Amino acid sequence: MSPEIQDLNTRVSSAIFFAGRAAPGSREAQEAYGQVSVLEERIARLTDATDVEGAVARVGAVSAALRAGDWLRASRLLEEFLAGAPDDLATELRALAREAEEAACAVDEPNVRPVHFELAAA
């Protein structure tokens, strides 16, 4: 294992520990899981999807993005990671894709109302 991956794994563990200690659903927990996702993505880019470490990093990046409430990031990562994924990893990623889709569908519609104004002569 390269020193870079070792450092990233240490940082992932620290971020997961912090996220687990934060109040569930809190801004701190979401930020920590967002950091986990970024770090896991970096590990995924340094490893092969057929390696155990690469597969775990890909699933971790997506799962952490979902726990951070960032379903858009999770969807983007899923699309990228599914390309060329071995069957067992693809099955796990597809299950996460369903979770991301459910999260996306649960987002409330924005409350948009018209704004009335008049232009005054200068």
Salt bridges, closest charged atoms under 4 A:
ASP7 OD2 - ARG11 NH1 3.71
GLU31 OE2 - ARG27 NE 3.20
GLU41 OE2 - ARG45 NH2 2.47
GLU41 OE1 - ARG73 NH2 2.62
GLU41 OE2 - ARG76 NH2 3.94
GLU80 OE2 - ARG45 NH1 2.40
GLU80 OE1 - ARG76 NH1 3.88
